Amino acid sequence: MTGANLENADLEGAKLERAILVGANLTRANLEGAVLTGANLSGAMVSYAQLTGAKLGGANLTDAVFTHAELDDAYLGGVSASSARFSNASMAGANLEDAVLRGAVLDETVLHRAIARNTDFTGGSLVKTNFSGADLTGAKLGGADIRHATFARAQLAGAILTGAKVAGLIGTGLPLGSIEVTWLDLSPAGDGTQRVENGVIPSVLTVGAVQLAVEDTRRRYFGRGDVLRNATLQFDSSAKVEIDSLFQNCTINVGVDTELVIGPSGVLADCEIVGAGCITVHGKFFEKASPGIVGARRLTVSARGAVVSTVAQSAEPTGFSFQSGCQLRIKIIPPGARPAGPERAR
């Protein structure tokens, strides 16, 4: 059936094992429960088709187009789908174990709870792909574009991720286990200009990607939607840090003259900030224990900001700036004094 026009055809439950459908038009065809094991669909048009529960094990899908197709609970184990296009497709619960999708496009594809063990996504485009709850054990994602993808509760043990583009990625929230990765690309444009290595990688993949500004490798940005819990962060002197995320029960150690900005969407709950940095609060800061802010050189709270904390000054007094309209419950401890009970600032 090379080049056959099967647009809108009703092929529900059809037995098409090893069928030759090279370049065929299956747009909007109904292939629910169809058996296409070992079939050759290279270059076929399968956009908007219904393939729920279909069996495509070992099929040749090279250069095929499955955009907007329904492949929920389908079996694609061992398929060869290099350079295939699955953008906006729904593949929830699908099985892609041992599939080869090198260079494939899966932008905004739903792979919620999919089984993708040992699947090869090398060099693929998976921008905004939903991998929540997916099993990616041993998956190959080296050089893949996974910017803004969602990996919440996904399993990544044994995965290969070296060179992946990860700006805006939502992390797993789970322990990583052993993975193979030497560096990641955090540049917003995915152009390789902002590599991170070593200790930063686990937090990127479990919590979410830290976006580094192009002009300054010491700049750190924690974006909206990220959640960080029970962590201790260390920033070097003169670093520039902006937090628009939710931090819970975290300790932030800052170097001399570090600029720490809690953005309008940032919430630091049960946290502490230690070091001679300059702190600006547009969001919210709530201390875990008194004092919650220790040794700051400057504390600025904008009209939209809120701070509930005791501020312990170091030998060099802290400079304060509170804009009209901000919400404060602050105790200020002078240099050399011991902390006392909280009191409402006036």
C-alpha positions in Angstrom: 0.0 0.0 0.0 2.9 2.3 -0.7 1.5 5.9 -1.2 -2.1 4.7 -0.6 -4.7 7.3 0.3 -6.4 6.1 3.5 -7.4 9.4 4.9 -10.4 9.1 7.3 -10.4 5.3 6.8 -11.9 3.1 9.5 -9.3 0.5 10.2 -10.2 -0.2 13.8 -8.7 -3.5 14.9 -7.3 -4.2 11.5 -4.4 -6.7 11.2 -1.6 -5.0 9.3 1.4 -6.9 10.4 4.4 -6.2 8.2 2.2 -4.1 5.9 4.1 -1.7 3.6 2.6 1.7 4.0 5.6 3.8 2.9 4.4 7.4 2.3 0.7 6.4 2.8 -1.8 9.1 3.9 -3.5 7.9 7.1 -4.6 11.4 8.2 -7.5 11.2 10.7 -7.7 7.4 10.1 -9.2 5.2 12.9 -6.6 2.7 13.8 -7.7 2.0 17.4 -6.5 -1.4 18.5 -4.9 -2.1 15.0 -2.0 -4.4 14.8 0.9 -2.9 12.8 3.7 -5.0 14.2 6.7 -4.8 11.9 4.9 -2.5 9.5 6.8 0.0 7.3 5.2 3.5 7.7 8.3 5.4 6.8 7.3 8.9 5.5 3.6 8.2 6.2 1.2 10.9 7.2 -0.6 9.9 10.3 -1.6 13.2 11.7 -4.8 13.4 13.9 -5.1 9.6 13.6 -6.7 7.5 16.4 -4.2 4.8 17.5 -5.2 4.2 21.1 -4.1 0.7 22.1 -2.6 0.1 18.7 0.4 -2.3 18.4 3.3 -1.0 16.4 6.2 -3.0 17.9 9.2 -3.0 15.7 7.6 -0.9 13.1 9.6 1.5 10.8 8.3 5.0 11.5 11.3 6.9 10.1 10.3 10.4 8.9 6.6 9.6 9.6 4.3 12.4 10.8 2.2 11.7 13.9 1.4 15.2 14.9 -1.8 15.5 17.1 -2.3 11.8 16.9 -3.8 9.8 19.7 -1.4 7.0 20.8 -2.5 6.5 24.4 -1.6 3.1 25.7 -0.2 2.1 22.3 2.8 -0.3 22.1 5.8 1.1 20.2 8.5 -1.1 21.7 11.5 -1.3 19.4 10.2 1.0 16.7 12.6 2.8 14.4 11.4 6.4 14.4 14.4 8.6 13.6 13.4 12.1 12.5 9.7 11.3 13.0 7.4 14.0 14.2 5.0 13.5 17.1 4.4 17.2 18.1 1.3 17.7 20.2 0.5 13.9 20.1 -1.0 12.2 23.1 1.0 9.1 24.2 -0.1 8.8 27.8 0.7 5.3 29.1 2.3 4.3 25.8 5.2 1.8 25.8 8.3 3.0 23.8 10.8 0.6 25.4 14.0 0.3 23.3 12.5 2.6 20.6 14.9 4.7 18.5 13.7 8.3 18.1 17.0 9.9 17.3 16.4 13.5 16.1 12.6 13.0 16.4 10.4 16.0 17.2 8.1 15.5 20.3 7.4 19.1 21.2 4.4 19.5 23.6 3.8 15.7 23.4 2.1 14.1 26.4 4.0 11.1 27.6 2.5 11.0 31.1 3.3 7.6 32.7 4.8 6.3 29.5 7.3 3.5 29.6 10.4 4.7 27.8 13.1 2.4 29.2 16.3 2.5 27.1 14.5 4.7 24.5 16.9 6.7 22.4 15.9 10.4 22.2 19.4 11.5 21.3 19.4 14.9 19.6 15.6 15.1 19.6 13.4 18.1 20.2 11.2 17.6 23.3 10.3 21.2 24.2 7.5 21.4 26.7 7.0 17.6 26.6 5.1 16.1 29.5 7.1 13.2 31.0 5.4 13.3 34.4 5.4 9.9 36.0 7.2 8.3 33.0 9.8 5.5 33.3 12.9 6.8 31.6 15.3 4.3 33.1 18.3 4.1 30.8 16.8 6.5 28.3 19.3 8.3 26.0 18.7 12.1 26.1 22.1 13.3 25.2 22.0 16.6 23.3 18.2 16.5 23.3 16.2 19.8 23.7 14.1 19.3 26.8 13.6 23.0 27.6 10.5 23.6 29.7 9.7 19.9 29.7 8.0 18.4 32.8 9.7 15.4 34.6 7.7 15.5 37.8 7.9 12.0 39.4 9.7 10.6 36.4 12.3 7.8 36.8 15.7 8.8 35.4 18.0 6.1 36.8 20.7 5.2 34.3 19.7 7.8 31.8 22.2 9.6 29.6 21.8 13.4 29.6 25.1 14.9 28.6 24.6 18.1 26.6 20.8 18.2 27.0 19.2 21.7 26.8 17.3 22.1 30.1 16.3 25.8 30.5 13.0 26.0 32.3 12.8 22.3 33.0 10.6 21.1 35.8 12.5 18.5 37.8 11.6 15.1 39.0 11.2 15.9 42.7 12.7 12.4 43.3 16.2 11.0 44.0 18.0 10.7 40.7 19.9 7.5 41.3 22.9 6.9 39.0 22.8 8.9 35.8 25.4 9.6 33.1 25.8 13.4 32.6 28.9 15.6 32.5 27.3 18.9 31.6 24.0 20.5 30.8 23.1 23.5 28.7 21.0 26.1 30.7 21.0 28.8 28.1 17.5 30.1 27.4 18.2 29.9 23.7 19.7 26.4 23.9 22.8 27.6 22.1 25.4 26.0 24.4 26.7 29.2 25.9 25.8 28.4 29.5 27.1 25.0 30.6 26.8 23.7 34.2 28.6 20.8 35.6 29.2 18.8 38.7 27.2 19.8 41.8 24.6 22.0 40.1 23.3 19.1 37.9 21.3 17.2 40.6 19.4 20.3 41.7 18.6 21.1 38.0 17.1 17.6 37.4 15.3 17.1 40.6 14.1 20.7 41.4 14.2 22.5 38.1 16.6 24.3 35.8 18.5 27.3 37.1 18.6 29.8 34.2 22.0 31.6 34.0 22.0 35.1 32.4 24.1 35.3 29.3 26.1 38.3 30.4 27.1 36.9 33.8 28.0 33.4 34.8 27.6 34.3 38.4 24.0 35.2 37.9 21.4 32.7 39.1 17.7 32.8 38.4 15.1 30.4 40.0 12.0 30.7 37.9 8.3 30.6 38.5 6.8 27.1 39.2 10.0 25.7 40.7 9.8 24.4 44.3 12.9 23.8 46.4 12.7 22.2 49.9 15.1 21.4 52.7 18.2 22.6 50.7 21.3 24.6 51.6 22.5 26.9 48.9 25.9 28.7 48.7 26.5 31.8 46.5 29.9 33.3 46.1 30.9 36.9 46.6 29.4 39.4 44.2 26.9 36.9 42.7 23.5 38.1 41.5 20.6 35.8 42.6 17.0 36.2 41.7 14.3 33.9 43.2 10.8 33.8 41.7 10.2 30.3 43.1 8.9 28.7 46.3 11.6 27.8 48.7 10.7 25.9 51.9 12.9 25.2 54.9 16.1 26.4 53.0 19.3 28.0 54.2 20.9 30.5 51.8 24.5 31.4 52.4 25.7 34.5 50.5 29.1 35.9 50.0 30.2 39.6 50.4 28.2 41.9 48.2 26.0 39.2 46.8 22.8 40.7 45.4 19.8 38.5 46.5 16.5 39.5 45.0 13.2 37.8 46.0 11.1 38.5 43.0 7.3 39.4 43.0 6.5 35.7 42.7 9.1 34.5 45.1 8.2 33.0 48.5 10.8 31.9 51.0 8.9 30.1 53.8 10.7 28.9 56.9 14.0 30.0 55.5 17.2 31.8 56.6 19.7 34.1 54.8 23.2 34.3 56.2 26.0 36.5 55.0 27.0 40.0 54.1 24.8 40.3 51.0 22.3 43.0 49.8 18.8 41.7 50.0 15.8 43.1 48.1 12.3 41.7 48.8 9.5 42.2 46.3 7.9 38.9 47.3 7.7 37.2 50.7 10.2 36.1 53.3 9.2 34.2 56.5 11.9 33.1 58.8 12.2 29.5 60.2 13.9 30.4 63.4 15.1 33.7 65.0 17.2 35.3 63.6 16.2 34.5 60.0 18.4 37.2 58.4 22.0 37.3 59.7 24.8 39.8 58.7 23.1 41.4 55.7 24.7 44.7 54.5 21.4 46.0 53.2 17.7 45.0 53.4 15.3 46.6 51.0 11.6 45.8 51.1 9.5 47.2 48.2 5.9 48.3 48.4 4.8 44.8 47.4 7.1 42.9 49.7 6.5 41.2 53.0 9.0 40.2 55.6 8.5 38.4 58.9 11.9 37.9 60.5 14.5 38.9 63.1 17.5 40.7 61.5 20.8 40.2 63.4 23.4 42.8 62.3 27.1 42.0 62.1 29.9 44.4 63.2 29.0 46.5 60.2 25.4 47.8 60.7 22.7 46.8 58.2 21.2 49.5 56.0 17.4 49.4 55.8 14.9 50.7 53.2 11.2 50.0 53.7 8.9 51.4 51.0 5.4 52.6 51.8 2.9 49.8 51.6 5.2 46.9 52.5 4.2 44.4 55.2 6.7 43.9 58.0 7.0 42.1 61.3 10.6 42.7 62.1 12.9 42.6 65.1 16.3 44.3 64.5 19.2 43.2 66.7 22.0 45.8 67.0 25.6 44.7 66.4 26.9 42.6 69.3 23.5 42.2 70.9 22.0 38.9 71.7 18.6 37.9 70.1 15.5 38.7 72.1 11.8 38.0 71.7 10.0 39.1 68.5 8.3 42.4 68.4 6.3 44.2 65.7 8.2 46.8 63.8 7.1 50.4 64.0 
